[in-house]
């Protein structure tokens, strides 16, 4: 038997170190060739590292959330034959790592020592699900909506198996628990129960990247926000009519492609807004192409995949493109080129959009346009009170690059296009 050491591979693009965000194996596991062993995160994407050989895991080389250099030891295996660890190489100490909280994919004892052939990197897969039952003080990972529903149902989430990334409990998991005989109201469970315990959640992986990005954006960019109300009654009627005529053949349209189209047309007169600002070099680069960032909520947190050349897409191509890049971000399968390079960002919380918001600019862009919830409200038109469909556009701009007057005029240009949707099709 020999020892085979798997090292952090060279992922390319000049990346010198990565962050370890998930383990797919533990000491004692037997892994097959090409089986995923860990997920690491770069500045642009999460990458799954497979094992190049078959063997038994002896030790893990790092702990979750730690930055590790390319070439560092990742996993040590016992393999048939000689392996690749030289007999006279000094062994590295193996330390037992503390158990990670439930929000993290798994535990990891470290044992650094370099040696060996890098494995090929592939797009990431979701971490393994959590194991239940959990301890009384262990807080399961779940969205606020799932927690609220579980509370209404009288379900103790610590008894529910989580099938989502990092063991996150999904609505389907609640359904499966109830279908399998779990308690709901009237079956003995009560929502009026004292709850104790607390959970320390390491800010690692995508969550850390989001925190760093938001902190950097607010620290470096003097934000200026502008909110405007838009009457989208005619636009909504047009959208519904197009869906009736072409929905089955060309796909259903949401409001987002109309907003993207209005943005593309308005930017022609405001090139300073479709720009990226390198504040260290003191250079603003204005772009002819509109590479639209689409703020997307994923199980791991907020990501901004990029729809390239939105200016060249019709409504249906834009709708399909937005859906494609958003799904790629949610599934973790978005290629690296779709995770960077946006020139302006569109963000929407859909039905949860509220009345107004102050979105944070996606640095180094200089503007972000946010969409709030559409509501029916009374309005005066020609002296009559009528029902209209209204929504707000809440936008933020980099005040170092975009003057307040230009920002307001840009949003007013978008408003004019959205309120007279025929103009969206006039070149």
C-alpha positions in Angstrom: 0.0 0.0 0.0 1.1 3.6 -0.7 0.2 7.1 0.1 -1.3 9.4 -2.6 -1.5 13.1 -1.8 -4.0 15.2 -3.8 -3.0 18.9 -4.1 -5.1 21.9 -4.9 -5.1 22.1 -8.7 -4.1 25.1 -10.8 -7.5 26.4 -11.8 -6.0 28.9 -14.2 -6.6 32.6 -14.7 -3.7 33.4 -12.5 -5.4 32.2 -9.4 -2.9 31.7 -6.5 -5.3 30.6 -3.7 -8.8 29.4 -3.2 -11.3 29.1 -0.3 -12.4 25.7 0.8 -16.2 25.7 1.0 -17.3 22.0 1.2 -16.0 18.5 1.8 -17.6 15.6 0.0 -15.5 13.0 1.8 -14.4 12.3 5.4 -11.5 10.2 6.8 -12.2 6.5 6.4 -14.3 7.0 3.2 -13.3 5.0 0.2 -13.3 7.2 -2.9 -13.4 6.2 -6.6 -11.5 7.8 -9.4 -13.2 11.0 -10.6 -15.4 11.1 -7.5 -15.9 14.6 -6.1 -13.9 15.2 -2.9 -14.2 18.9 -2.2 -15.5 22.3 -3.5 -13.3 25.4 -3.6 -14.3 28.9 -4.4 -12.4 31.5 -6.5 -13.3 35.1 -6.9 -15.5 34.1 -9.8 -16.9 30.6 -9.3 -17.1 27.5 -7.2 -15.1 24.6 -8.5 -15.5 20.9 -7.8 -12.3 18.9 -7.3 -12.4 15.2 -8.2 -10.1 12.5 -7.1 -7.6 11.3 -9.8 -7.3 7.9 -8.2 -9.2 5.3 -6.1 -8.2 5.0 -2.4 -9.2 5.4 1.2 -9.2 8.8 2.8 -6.6 9.1 5.6 -6.6 12.8 6.3 -8.1 16.1 5.1 -5.7 19.0 4.5 -7.7 22.0 5.6 -10.8 23.3 7.3 -13.9 24.9 5.8 -13.5 28.6 5.2 -9.7 28.5 5.0 -7.9 30.0 2.1 -5.4 27.5 0.7 -2.7 28.1 -1.9 -2.6 26.3 -5.2 -0.4 23.3 -4.8 -1.2 22.8 -1.1 -2.2 19.4 0.2 -5.9 18.8 0.0 -6.5 15.1 0.8 -4.2 12.2 1.7 -5.3 8.8 0.4 -4.1 5.2 1.0 -3.9 3.5 -2.4 -2.9 0.2 -4.0 0.8 0.4 -5.1 3.4 3.0 -4.3 1.3 6.1 -4.4 3.2 9.4 -5.0 4.5 10.4 -1.5 8.2 9.8 -1.3 9.2 7.3 1.4 11.7 9.8 2.9 9.2 12.7 3.0 8.6 14.0 6.4 5.0 13.4 7.5 2.8 16.4 8.3 1.0 16.6 11.6 -2.7 15.8 11.4 -4.9 17.8 13.8 -8.5 17.1 14.6 -10.7 20.0 13.5 -13.8 21.2 15.5 -17.1 20.0 14.2 -18.6 22.6 11.8 -22.2 24.0 12.5 -25.1 22.6 10.6 -25.0 25.5 8.1 -21.7 24.2 6.8 -21.4 21.3 4.5 -19.4 19.0 6.8 -16.4 18.7 9.3 -12.8 18.8 8.4 -9.6 17.8 10.3 -6.5 19.5 8.7 -3.1 18.0 7.8 -1.1 20.2 5.4 1.7 18.8 3.2 2.3 19.3 -0.5 2.8 16.7 -3.2 1.2 15.9 -6.4 -0.5 15.9 -9.6 -3.4 18.4 -9.9 -6.8 17.0 -10.6 -9.0 18.5 -13.3 -11.6 21.0 -12.1 -15.2 20.8 -13.0 -18.3 23.0 -12.1 -19.6 22.5 -8.6 -22.2 20.2 -7.3 -24.3 20.8 -4.2 -22.9 19.7 -0.8 -24.3 16.7 0.9 -27.5 17.0 2.8 -27.7 17.2 6.6 -28.3 14.2 8.8 -31.3 14.1 11.1 -32.3 14.1 13.9 -30.3 17.0 15.1 -29.5 18.0 18.7 -31.9 20.3 20.6 -29.6 23.2 20.4 -28.8 22.8 16.7 -30.5 25.3 14.4 -31.3 23.7 11.0 -30.6 25.7 7.8 -33.8 26.9 6.2 -35.2 30.0 4.5 -37.5 32.4 6.5 -40.4 31.2 4.4 -39.7 27.6 5.3 -39.3 28.4 9.0 -42.6 30.4 9.0 -44.4 27.5 7.3 -43.0 25.0 9.7 -44.0 27.1 12.7 -47.6 27.3 11.3 -47.6 23.6 10.8 -46.2 22.9 14.3 -43.2 21.1 12.8 -39.8 20.9 14.6 -37.3 21.5 11.8 -34.6 19.6 13.7 -36.4 16.4 12.8 -36.8 17.3 9.1 -34.2 15.9 6.6 -32.7 18.7 4.5 -32.1 17.9 0.8 -30.9 21.3 -0.3 -27.3 22.5 -0.5 -25.4 22.3 2.9 -28.5 20.4 4.3 -30.9 23.3 3.7 -34.5 22.3 4.4 -36.8 23.0 1.5 -40.6 23.2 1.1 -40.4 19.7 -0.5 -38.7 18.4 2.6 -41.5 19.7 4.8 -44.0 18.0 2.5 -42.1 14.7 2.6 -41.9 14.9 6.4 -45.6 15.4 6.7 -46.4 12.7 4.2 -44.2 10.3 6.2 -46.2 10.8 9.3 -44.7 13.9 10.8 -46.8 16.0 13.1 -49.0 18.9 11.9 -51.5 20.9 13.9 -54.0 18.7 15.7 -51.5 15.9 15.9 -50.0 16.8 19.3 -47.4 19.4 18.2 -47.7 22.9 19.5 -46.1 26.1 18.2 -46.1 27.6 21.7 -42.9 26.0 22.9 -39.9 27.7 24.5 -36.9 27.6 22.2 -33.3 27.7 23.4 -29.9 27.5 22.1 -27.9 29.6 19.6 -25.8 28.9 16.5 -22.5 30.4 15.4 -22.4 30.3 11.6 -19.0 30.9 9.9 -19.3 33.4 7.1 -17.5 31.4 4.4 -17.7 30.6 0.7 -20.2 32.5 -1.3 -21.6 34.2 1.8 -18.1 35.6 2.6 -17.7 36.8 -1.0 -21.1 38.6 -0.9 -20.2 40.2 2.4 -16.9 41.4 1.1 -18.4 42.7 -2.1 -21.2 44.6 -0.4 -18.8 46.1 2.1 -16.4 47.2 -0.6 -19.2 48.7 -2.7 -20.6 50.7 0.2 -17.1 51.8 1.4 -15.8 52.9 -2.0 -19.0 54.2 -3.7 -20.9 57.3 -2.6 -24.4 56.0 -3.4 -27.2 58.3 -4.7 -30.6 56.7 -4.8 -33.6 57.8 -6.9 -37.2 56.4 -6.8 -39.8 57.0 -9.4 -43.4 55.7 -9.8 -44.3 54.2 -13.2 -47.7 53.5 -14.6 -47.4 50.1 -16.2 -51.1 49.5 -17.0 -50.6 49.5 -20.8 -47.3 47.6 -20.5 -49.0 44.8 -18.4 -51.9 44.6 -20.9 -49.3 44.3 -23.7 -47.4 41.6 -21.9 -50.6 39.6 -21.2 -51.6 39.9 -24.9 -48.3 38.8 -26.1 -48.4 35.8 -23.8 -51.8 34.8 -25.1 -50.7 35.1 -28.7 -47.2 33.6 -28.5 -46.8 32.1 -25.0 -47.1 28.5 -26.2 -44.7 28.9 -29.1 -42.2 31.5 -28.0 -42.3 31.3 -24.2 -44.0 33.4 -21.5 -42.8 37.0 -20.9 -42.3 38.5 -17.4 -41.8 42.2 -16.9 -38.0 41.8 -16.8 -37.3 41.7 -20.5 -39.5 44.8 -21.0 -37.5 46.6 -18.3 -34.2 45.4 -19.9 -35.4 46.7 -23.3 -36.3 50.1 -21.8 -32.9 50.2 -20.1 -31.0 49.4 -23.3 -32.8 52.1 -25.2 -32.5 54.8 -22.5 -28.7 54.1 -22.1 -28.1 55.2 -25.7 -28.6 58.8 -24.4 -26.8 58.2 -21.1 -23.5 56.4 -21.9 -22.0 57.5 -18.7 -24.4 55.2 -16.8 -23.5 52.1 -18.8 -19.9 52.2 -17.4 -17.4 50.7 -15.0 -15.2 52.9 -12.8 -11.7 51.9 -12.0 -11.3 54.2 -9.0 -7.7 53.2 -8.3 -6.6 54.1 -11.8 -9.1 57.0 -12.0 -10.6 55.7 -15.3 -14.2 55.4 -16.3 -14.8 53.0 -19.2 -18.0 53.5 -21.1 -19.4 50.5 -22.9 -21.3 50.4 -26.2 -22.5 46.8 -25.3 -25.0 46.4 -22.5 -23.8 43.4 -20.5 -26.8 43.2 -18.1 -26.2 41.9 -14.6 -29.2 40.0 -13.3 -29.3 39.9 -9.5 -30.3 36.4 -8.6 -31.1 34.8 -5.2 -29.6 31.4 -4.8 -29.6 28.9 -2.0 -26.1 30.1 -1.1 -26.8 33.8 -1.4 -27.1 36.7 -3.9 -25.2 36.2 -7.3 -25.1 38.4 -10.4 -24.9 36.4 -13.5 -24.4 38.3 -16.8 -26.6 38.4 -19.9 -24.2 39.6 -22.5 -25.2 42.0 -25.4 -28.7 42.6 -24.1 -28.9 45.4 -26.7 -29.0 42.8 -29.5 -31.8 40.7 -28.1 -35.6 40.9 -28.7 -38.1 40.4 -25.9 -38.2 36.6 -26.1 -34.5 36.1 -26.5 -33.9 38.4 -23.6 -36.5 36.5 -21.5 -34.8 33.2 -22.4 -31.4 34.6 -21.6 -32.4 36.0 -18.2 -34.0 32.6 -17.3 -30.9 30.8 -18.5 -28.3 32.8 -16.6 -30.4 32.9 -13.5 -30.9 29.1 -13.5 -27.1 28.6 -14.1 -26.4 30.7 -11.0 -29.0 28.8 -8.9 -27.7 25.4 -9.9 -24.0 26.3 -9.6 -23.4 25.5 -13.2 -22.9 28.9 -14.7 -19.7 29.2 -16.7 -17.1 31.7 -15.4 -17.7 34.1 -18.3 -21.3 34.5 -17.1 -20.3 35.5 -13.6 -18.3 38.7 -14.3 -18.1 41.6 -16.7 -21.5 43.2 -16.3 -21.8 46.9 -17.1 -25.1 47.7 -15.3 -27.4 45.5 -13.1 -31.1 44.9 -12.9 -32.5 43.7 -9.6 -36.0 42.6 -8.6 -37.6 40.9 -5.6 -40.7 40.1 -7.6 -43.9 40.0 -5.4 -41.7 40.8 -2.4 -40.4 44.0 -4.0 -42.0 46.3 -1.5 -42.7 50.0 -2.1 -39.1 51.2 -2.5 -35.6 50.1 -1.9 -32.0 51.4 -2.0 -30.1 48.7 -4.0 -26.3 48.5 -3.6 -24.3 49.1 -6.7 -22.4 46.1 -8.1 -18.8 47.4 -8.0 -17.2 48.5 -10.3 -20.4 49.4 -12.1 -21.8 52.9 -11.6 -25.6 52.1 -11.6 -28.2 49.6 -10.6 -31.9 49.6 -11.4 -34.3 48.0 -8.9 -37.9 47.0 -9.5 -40.5 47.1 -6.8 -43.9 45.3 -6.5 -46.6 46.1 -9.0 -49.9 47.2 -7.3 -53.3 48.4 -8.5 -54.1 51.8 -7.1 -56.6 54.6 -7.8 -55.3 57.5 -9.9 -56.7 60.7 -11.4 -56.8 60.7 -15.2 -58.6 63.4 -17.1 -60.4 64.4 -13.9 -61.7 60.8 -13.2 -60.5 58.4 -10.6 -59.5 55.2 -12.3 -57.7 52.0 -11.3 -54.1 51.7 -12.6 -51.2 49.3 -12.3 -48.3 51.1 -10.7 -44.8 50.2 -9.6 -41.7 52.0 -8.5 -38.2 51.9 -10.0 -35.7 52.2 -7.1 -32.2 52.9 -8.5 -28.7 53.8 -7.2 -25.9 55.6 -8.9 -22.2 56.3 -8.2 -22.3 60.0 -7.5 -18.6 60.3 -8.4 -19.4 59.5 -12.0 -23.2 60.1 -12.4 -24.7 63.5 -11.6 -28.1 63.6 -10.0 -29.7 65.3 -13.0 -28.4 62.6 -15.3 -29.6 59.9 -13.1 -33.1 61.4 -12.9 -33.3 62.0 -16.6 -32.2 58.4 -17.3 -35.0 57.0 -15.1 -37.5 59.4 -16.6 -36.5 58.1 -20.0 -37.1 54.5 -18.9 -40.4 55.6 -17.4 -41.5 57.2 -20.7 -40.7 54.0 -22.6 -42.5 51.8 -20.1 -45.6 53.9 -20.0 -45.8 54.0 -23.8 -44.7 50.5 -24.6 -45.0 50.9 -28.3 -41.8 53.0 -28.1 -39.9 49.9 -27.0 -40.2 48.7 -30.6 -39.3 51.9 -32.3 -35.6 52.3 -33.4 
